[in-house]
Amino acid sequence: MGRIIVKNRTQLEANNGDSKKPDEYLDKLIKYVPAETVSAWIAIKGIILSSAKPEGTKGTTDLWVLFIILTVLTSVYLYRTFYKQIKEQSKSYIDKPRKVKLSNDHYIQIIISTLAFIVWVFATGEPFSSLPFYQPYYASITIILFTFVIPMI
């Protein structure tokens, strides 16, 4: 199973018949959430918070920097992953190499997956809890609605 969401028959044919049917709700949900960067966020956040200075700073600045870096890296990582996957698929069913080009659907998936990372970070609290408007129940509602609605796209 590749990372790219398959929505219709045309994409199945482009995938060289690797899948039997287009992705369903749960498949889309799994493919939209960038588990790699969410995992990196949780691990590095733990390291930052455990090594924060005892004079009251909780490493909030470090968390904001990490958040920005991982948000950018999520988009870059997914772009490269899609590019490699499409390139591999084009090798398997075409004798001549062709120029690899991502479609609008690929870019939409990259945007949604990057938003998914942002929502997951928002749901974990830090560093958003340093903002005056942040309430934990906002984070809970946001992740529930996002997780429920996004696979319907």
C-alpha positions in Angstrom: 0.0 0.0 0.0 1.5 3.3 -1.1 1.1 6.6 0.6 -0.9 8.2 -2.2 -4.6 8.2 -1.8 -6.3 6.4 -4.7 -9.7 8.0 -5.4 -10.8 6.5 -8.7 -10.2 3.9 -11.4 -7.8 6.1 -13.4 -5.5 6.3 -10.5 -5.8 2.5 -10.0 -4.6 1.9 -13.6 -1.7 4.4 -13.0 -0.8 2.3 -9.9 -0.3 -0.7 -12.2 -3.2 -2.6 -10.6 -1.6 -2.7 -7.1 -4.9 -2.0 -5.5 -8.2 -3.7 -6.1 -10.4 -0.7 -5.3 -10.2 3.0 -4.5 -9.2 3.9 -0.9 -12.1 4.0 1.5 -12.6 6.2 4.6 -10.2 4.4 7.0 -7.5 4.1 4.3 -7.7 7.8 3.6 -7.6 8.6 7.3 -4.4 6.6 7.7 -2.8 8.1 4.6 -3.6 11.7 5.6 -2.0 11.6 9.0 1.7 12.0 8.8 2.6 9.5 11.5 6.4 10.0 11.0 6.3 13.7 11.8 3.7 13.3 14.6 6.0 10.7 16.2 9.1 12.9 15.8 7.1 15.8 17.4 6.1 13.7 20.4 9.6 12.3 20.9 11.5 15.6 20.5 8.9 17.5 22.5 9.5 15.1 25.4 13.3 15.7 25.2 12.9 19.5 25.1 10.4 19.5 28.0 12.5 17.2 30.1 15.6 19.3 29.6 13.9 22.7 30.0 15.5 25.2 32.4 14.3 25.0 35.9 13.8 28.8 36.3 10.3 28.5 34.9 10.8 28.5 31.2 9.2 25.4 29.7 11.1 25.5 26.5 8.2 27.2 24.7 10.5 29.0 22.2 12.2 25.7 21.4 8.9 24.1 20.8 7.7 26.8 18.5 10.9 26.5 16.5 10.5 22.7 16.4 6.9 23.1 15.3 7.8 25.4 12.4 10.7 23.1 11.3 8.5 19.9 11.4 5.6 21.6 9.6 7.9 22.5 6.7 9.6 19.1 6.8 6.2 17.4 6.6 5.5 19.1 3.3 8.9 18.4 1.9 9.0 14.8 3.1 5.6 14.1 1.6 6.5 15.7 -1.7 9.6 13.6 -2.0 7.7 10.5 -1.0 5.0 11.0 -3.6 7.6 11.9 -6.2 9.5 8.6 -5.5 6.4 6.6 -5.5 5.2 8.0 -8.8 8.6 7.5 -10.3 8.6 3.8 -9.2 5.2 3.3 -10.6 6.1 4.8 -14.0 9.1 2.5 -14.2 7.0 -0.6 -13.7 4.6 -0.2 -16.6 6.3 2.0 -19.1 9.4 1.0 -21.0 10.7 4.5 -21.5 11.2 6.8 -18.5 8.8 9.7 -18.3 8.9 13.0 -16.6 7.5 12.7 -13.1 4.8 15.2 -12.3 2.6 15.4 -9.2 -1.1 16.1 -9.8 -3.4 18.6 -8.0 -4.7 15.7 -5.9 -1.2 15.0 -4.7 -0.7 18.7 -3.7 -4.1 18.7 -1.9 -3.0 15.6 0.0 0.3 17.2 1.0 -1.6 20.3 2.2 -4.2 18.2 4.2 -1.4 16.1 5.7 0.5 19.2 6.8 -2.7 20.5 8.3 -3.2 17.2 10.0 0.2 17.6 11.6 -0.7 21.1 12.8 -4.0 19.8 14.3 -2.2 16.9 16.1 0.3 19.4 17.6 -2.6 21.7 18.6 -4.3 18.7 20.3 -1.2 17.9 22.3 -1.2 21.3 23.9 2.3 22.6 23.7 3.3 25.1 22.3 -0.2 26.4 21.6 -1.1 26.4 25.3 1.2 29.5 25.6 -1.3 31.5 23.5 -4.0 33.4 25.4 -6.9 32.0 23.4 -5.9 28.3 23.8 -8.4 26.1 25.7 -7.8 22.3 25.9 -11.4 21.6 24.8 -10.7 23.6 21.6 -8.0 21.1 20.9 -10.2 18.1 21.6 -13.0 19.4 19.4 -10.6 20.4 16.6 -9.0 17.0 16.4 -12.3 15.1 16.5 -13.9 17.2 13.7 -10.7 17.2 11.6 -10.3 13.4 11.9 -14.0 12.8 11.2 -14.3 15.2 8.2 -11.0 15.0 6.3 -11.3 11.4 5.0 -14.6 12.4 3.3 -12.6 14.6 0.9 
